[in-house]
Each structure stands twice: as structure tokens, then as C-alpha cells.
Amino acid sequence: MAAELTLIREMVTVLGAAAGGGYLASRLKQPVLLGYLLSGIVVGPAGLRLVTLEGDIEVLSEVGVALLLFALGLEFSLKDLLRVKGIALGGGPLQIISTILLGGGLAYATGWVTTWPQAIFLGAVLSLSSTAVVLKSLIERNEVQTTDGQVMLGMLIVQDLGLGLMLAVLPALNQPTGIIGQALLLALFKVLMFTLGALLAGRWLIPFLVRLLAQTGSQELFLLGILVLCLGIALLTSKLGLGLAMGAFVAGLMISNVEYADHALDRILPMRDVFATLFFASIGVLIEPGFIAANLGVVLGLVAITMVGKALIVAIIVNLFGYGPKTALVAGLGINQIGEFSFVLAGMARSQGLFSQELYGLTVGTAAATLLITPFLLRATPYGLQWLEQWPWINHYLRLSQPPQRFHFDDGLRDHVVIAGYGRVGQMLVRMLYFQGYSLLVIDNNEAVLQGLRERNIAYLYGDASSKLVLEKANLPQAKAMAIALPAPMATRLALKRALSLAPDLDITVRAHVNEEIDVLYQLGAQEVVQPEFEASLEMGAHLLLKLGDSRYAVQQVVTRYRTGRYRDIMPERSEYWGAADLAANIEGLQRKWYTISPHSPLQGLSLAQANIRRLTGVTVMAIERDKQLYSYPTGEMILEIGDRLLVVGSEAEHPAFRQLLKAEKV
């Protein structure tokens, strides 16, 4: 009884501490697994000494690893992989091999490891990036569908697949030097035979068993059966010497092609999260803060070498596969961390005696630090690229603002409609306008989707639609209208701002990604802002009103009122999302400065409409602070008063023009 109570006490202690650590990390906008690691340190031998990683807790953490890999296999998407199959299937393996060779080779040459099996294992640990952290950051920034996002996700998917092979083959490196070659060949043979068996079972046996479980109608039996399949196949691979994790990953892949895969994932996720929390916390239990503090300089050096080296490897490979320098740099800086599954490999190396406690501690500390830095680095990358673009020699060398490639038009193009972004929305717009006979010019930097434009002889510019260099080639002053349907919010704002600086009277329609963007896009000068979710709600509401007996005219009036009111009648109250913090997030990527209206300024006493600030200087007033109250997105009727502080966004060239206007100098 005492042993059972000890297990329950340790589980409650670890999970409680992990919940607290995860909550704190989440509030600080950090990956929650960092909170789990810290909680393990707190309750482990180096902290409060409430838990020791022995016996049952260690076994439960192994179950967490198995469920992590099982869910990873279930979530595998062949469709996402094929979307960027060139860089994924070619660049992904090249990145893994290059990182193993260079990272492991550098460690061996500098004496960090003493044998080449250790070097290969360490290189494999360094080669993996964090799918969870990168994907979360891309989702938060609405950049999953961008070219940069797709490149990163494609390479991350291949890394996840490569993990399965590593888990099966790398343990063979622990064999005596004389028989390592035979051990590797035997491991590869076992992998080949197991893969063949898995393909056959995944084609006929597994779908049959899963359907039988689903047909019972019992959620408990379905979950139990899925869990038995996962752990049963994991035990089989363990008996074959391929490891539990390898079997769990393949089990997930086998079920991922069954029609009940999503339901299986939904049922298994809560268990995965609980046991995975135990695994990450158990890693924290093994970390010795005193050792890391004593070797802080070494850890920081390893972090710098790892992140810079891995970023260079990824950037060079992405560039070699035909992507521009900007995409290469963004991808390199996006996946240059050490991922959560590297902890699995590091733990395996430690258990096999390939990693000493010192090397394990340095590896885990370095990995945790890179995960901590990644969210900040992803947020800072666009600003860094904008700063680099201002230096002509850097811009020329790195080709960050590449001259756009033209197709089917010249400088005489006029009376055309410009479509910035040729994704799903852009393609629908092009199709609609093309068949109505309008002259079109499409701007996009995804070569894969532009073939259809060539076949129809539709003019296009290959380049970044938010680049002023590209927009200058689009003959915007001679255009009839422009639509911006870019996948990234920051690129959307930059494209709008720079397009209006070139053609102030151009009628521009913009797709907003979230409701918080609507007013900032109107404030920047968009004639119309369309938010897909609100448009969907209007269409659904119109359909329901018609079914409920309202006249078609009345329904049209309701929809028109909401649209002309910029959706405000059905948006949340201002207090829920309008504030300084949200304003700062909504103008991210734009150069902002505060200015004060002095008693001698010619602007005092004028309304914003009368001041005509955007046309005269190019800048946009995003907010006015008056008597300690902030007025976000002021309308044209607002009168400027002495002492008002204006939050203004614009380019480096536009801010001096506004300062001249503010001081009554000639503009």
C-alpha cells in the first residue's frame, strides 16, 4: 500500500507542479513545455526533493513518450508534405544529414564528444526542430499559409518522419566498435521487415480492427482498443530491438489513413497530454541547475553556435531549392531551435551510456534555451529584415528586395486591376474578373501557383507584394483598383501602406484575417475591408432570415447596414479588444512615432479630414492621446487640439515630411 501511495503522491506532485509551471509559462507567452521542465527542476532532487526519477514515475514517462510519438504519427499529413514536396523531400533530408555531419563533426573535432557514435547521436539531437513551438507561433501570427510558413512546416514534417528512423537505427551505435557495421545493417533490416509488415497490416488488418471498435458505439471500448494497438505495436518493436517510440510512431502512421483517425486522435489527446507532461517534467527532474549555472558560459556558447549554425544550414538549403533570400532567412531563423523530440533522443543516448550526465545536462540546457528564444526570434525576424533592407549594400548582397520578374506586360500597362496574393482568395478574384473581361496584374512569390496565369496569358509580377520595389513595377497610379489578399497580416499592412504611398487615390480592397485588423486597415486607407468570418456570418444570417419569412428587401437592408457599419453592430464591444496593447499588435511591422501638437502648429484646430495628413505626407494617424485617454483609429471629424499626442505610422522618408507639416514648414 505504501508503494501505491508513493506513486500517487509523486504523480500528484509532478502534475500539480507542471500545471503551475505551464500556466506561468503560458501567461508569459512562452511554450508550456518550458514550464513543465522548470516544474521538474523545482520538485526534483535539485529543488525541493519531492520526487526522484525512479521506478513507476519513470515507467509512466516512457508511456508519455509512446503516446507523444503515436499522436505525431496520427497527425501526419501527406497532403501538407506534397504541397512543398520539393523542399520537403529534398531539402528536409539534406538538412538532417548536414546538421548531423557538421554538428557532430564540430563536437568531435573540439573534443566535446570522444567517439563518432556519440557525435552522430549528438548531431541527430541537434538536427530536430520544434514543430509544436513553430506551428503555434505561425498560427498566432496567421502565417501558416505563407510561403515561409509552408517551407518551414514541410521541413518539420520530414524531421518528424526522420525521427522514426533515428529511434530505430541510432541505438545500434552503442555496440562495440568491431560490430557496429553489422549492428547497423541488422537494425536497417529489422526496420525494413517491420515497415513491410506495417504496410500490410495498415492496408488490411488495422482498418478492419478500428472499424470493429467504432461499430461497437462505445467510446470507452474505442479508446481502450486504440491504446492497446498503440502500446502493443510499441512493445513489439521494443522486443525487436527498435524501441518503444519507433513502434508507437508507426502505429500512429498506420491508423492515420483510416477514416476514424481524427476521432482516434481526439480520444487519445487527453491521455497523451497527461503522460507527456510527466515525460517533460521527468527531464526537469534530471536537470541540475547548479551544473548549468556553473557552465552558463558554455551553455550560452552552445546556444549561439547551434542557432546560428542551424540557421545557416537551413537558409542555404532553402535558397538552393529556388526560394528567395528572404524566405531562406525567415525559414532558417524559424526552425533553428532544438525540438522537444530531441529530449527523447537525448534520453535514449543517456540510457545507452552514449551521453554522460554532463553532456546530457548541457544538451538539455541548450535545447531548453533555444525553445525559450524561438518565439521572440520569430517575432523579431520581420523587423530585422526591414532594417537590413534599409542598407543598400546588405540589400544588394542578400537580394532581400529582389527585382520582380515580369510576365506578359510592359511599362505601358494601364486601367488594370492589381491582385496582390494568388492564394485561394486571390485565385477566386482572378477567375471572376478574368471572365468579366478586365485587364489583370497578379503579384505573388509562389512559383508553383503561377503556371495557370502563364497558360491564360494573365500578366503577373513574381515577387513580394509588400515590397515597394515590386509595387513600383505594378503601375499602380494607372491602375483602376487593387485587391490585397495576402496570407500574412504584417505583409498585408505593408502592402496597403506602400501601395497608397505610390498611388494615394487608388481604390484598394483588403482581406482582413481577424476582426481586430478591420479598423486599422481602414485607418491606413483601405476603401473596403472584407473579413471572411463576418461575411460568412452575414450570408448565414441572410439565409436564416429568408427561411424565417423576412422579405428579401428587408434582409438586404439588414446585411447592407452591417456592411456599411464595418460590422460594428455584430463585433465585440470596444472595451473587449480596443486598447493600447491591441493597437500595438495591430500596427506591428509599421514604423511608428509619437508627436505632440504644439500651440504654434498649423494643425491645431483642424479636423483630421481638413488636415489631409496622409495625402500631404504619406503618414497615417493611428491614435490620439488626449487628457490621458487614448482614442484609437480616430475618424476624419476629430478636431486636433493643443497638447494632443499623435501616434503616427509611416516610412523613414514620410516621418520627416510630417514633422515639417507639424512645424508649418513647407512640405
Secondary structure, DSSP 4 states (H G I P E B T S, - for coil): -HHHHHHHHHHHHHHHHHHHHHHHHHHTTS-HHHHHHHHHHHHSTTTT----S-THHHHHHHHHHHHHHHHHHHT--HHHHHHTHIIIIIIHHHHHHHHHHHHHHHHHHTTS-SSHHHHHHHHHHHH---HHHHHHHHHHTT-TTSHHHHHHHHHHHHHHHHHHHHHHHGGGGGS-GGGHHHHHHHHHHHHHHHHHHHHHIIIIIHHHHHHHHHHT--HHHHHHHHHHHHHHHHHHHHHTTS-HHHHHHHHHHHHHTSTTHHHHHHHHHHHHHHHHHHHHHHHHHH--HHHHHHTHHHHHHHHHHHHHHHHHHHHHHHHHTT--HHHHHHHHHHS-SPPTHHHHHHHHHHHTTSS-HHHHHHHHHHHHHHHHHHHHHHHHHHHHHHHHHTSHHHHHHHTSSPPPEEES--TT--S-EEEE--SHHHHHHHHHHHHTT--EEEEES-GGG-HHHHHTT-EEEES-TT-HHHHHTTTGGG-SEEEE--SSHHHHHHHHHHHHHH-TT-EEEEE-SSTTHHHHHHHTT-SEEE-HHHHHHHHHHHHHHHHTT--HHHHHHHHHHHHHTTTGGGSPPHHHH-SHHHHHHHTTTS-EEEEE--TT-TTTT-BHHHHTHHHHHS-EEEEEEETTEEEES--TTPBP-TT-EEEEE--TTHHHHHHHHHTT---
